[in-house]
Amino acid sequence: MTSQYDSRESAIEMGLYYAGFGDEALRKRAMDELPEAVQTQLGFPQNKTIDTYTVRTPAGKDVQIGVGKFREGFDLWLIDPESGFSQKA
């Protein structure tokens, strides 16, 4: 079953959690410091445009969190910027 989030913010917050921001205070600070979104085109088989945010994890690795429209809400994508691998979360 694919996860659907009610808001863009709740999808981003979950993405930050998956990226290693388990502590609520760290997650809130990361939300406050979120960079400007960049529109990214996911390739086959998704063929979908999403907004991506590049963040540095507490472990020091850059990851991308992607959010796009999905049904009546939003979906979440976790992307490794080095390999381009994307996983719907």
C-alpha positions in Angstrom: 0.0 0.0 0.0 1.4 3.4 -1.0 1.6 6.0 1.7 -0.4 9.2 1.2 0.3 12.3 3.3 -2.4 15.0 4.0 0.0 17.9 3.5 3.3 18.7 1.9 4.7 19.5 5.4 3.8 16.1 6.8 5.4 14.3 3.9 8.6 16.4 4.3 8.7 15.8 8.1 8.4 12.0 7.5 11.2 12.2 4.9 13.4 14.0 7.5 12.6 11.3 10.0 13.7 8.6 7.4 16.8 10.6 6.7 18.0 10.3 10.3 16.3 13.2 12.0 14.7 11.0 14.6 14.9 13.6 17.4 11.9 15.9 17.2 14.0 19.0 18.0 16.4 18.2 15.2 13.6 17.6 12.8 11.9 20.9 13.6 15.2 22.7 13.1 15.7 21.0 9.8 12.2 22.0 8.7 12.9 25.6 9.6 16.2 25.5 7.6 14.8 23.6 4.6 16.3 24.9 1.3 14.3 26.1 -1.6 12.5 23.3 -3.5 13.8 22.3 -6.9 11.5 20.7 -9.4 12.8 17.3 -10.5 11.5 14.9 -13.2 11.5 11.3 -12.1 12.2 9.0 -15.0 10.6 5.8 -16.1 8.4 4.2 -14.8 7.2 7.1 -12.7 7.4 9.9 -15.3 6.4 12.4 -12.7 7.5 15.9 -11.6 8.2 16.4 -7.9 9.7 19.1 -5.6 13.0 18.0 -4.1 14.8 19.3 -1.1 18.5 18.5 -0.5 19.4 18.2 3.2 22.5 17.1 5.0 21.7 14.3 7.5 23.0 14.3 11.1 25.5 11.7 9.8 26.8 14.2 7.2 25.4 12.6 4.0 23.4 14.6 1.5 20.0 13.2 0.7 17.1 14.4 -1.3 13.5 14.3 -0.1 10.9 14.6 -2.9 7.3 15.5 -2.5 4.6 15.3 -5.3 0.9 15.4 -5.7 -0.7 12.0 -5.2 -4.4 11.2 -5.3 -6.0 13.6 -2.8 -2.7 14.4 -1.0 1.0 14.0 -1.4 3.6 11.2 -1.8 7.1 11.1 -0.5 10.3 10.1 -2.4 13.7 9.4 -0.8 16.5 10.0 -3.4 20.2 9.3 -3.2 21.8 12.3 -5.1 25.0 10.3 -5.9 23.3 7.3 -7.6 20.0 8.9 -8.6 18.2 5.9 -7.0 14.7 6.9 -5.8 12.4 5.0 -3.4 8.8 5.9 -2.7 8.2 5.9 1.0 
